[in-house]
Amino acid sequence: MKNSKNVLFVLIALFYCTLTVKAQGLDEETETITGVFEGFDGEHFNFNYTTEDDEEDVMLFAKANPEVLEKFNLSNSKYVGKVFNVTYISEIETELDDDGDEQEYTVRTIIDLELSN
């Protein structure tokens, strides 16, 4: 009887952990670009990159995982002008504007960063 209660508890705990991981978006699809780090403007990490149409563009990242920032202190100007492979996720967030209407916007989070050769 005691064993069956333990097994039930473990199964419930595993189920809860699985739901929590999915809710945190850890199973989201990642994307990668190669871009030149242009700096941190106080809100965004800015990278210049070439689009699929061979046009220059800038991609802004509002967030970066703590592990990324431990590896590369992007608030330091030492990395400006360096080429990186940037792996990130995009999430759609909403907020209310001044009129009370919902506005959607994309928030990109850097989840991995490697210096490109």
Secondary structure, 3 states (H helix, E strand, C coil): CHHHHHHHHHHHHHHHHHHHHHHCCCCCCCEEEEEEEEEECCCCEEEEEECCCCCEEEEEECEECHHHHHHCCCCCHHHCCCEEEEEEEEEEEEEECCCCCEEEEEEEEEEEEEECC
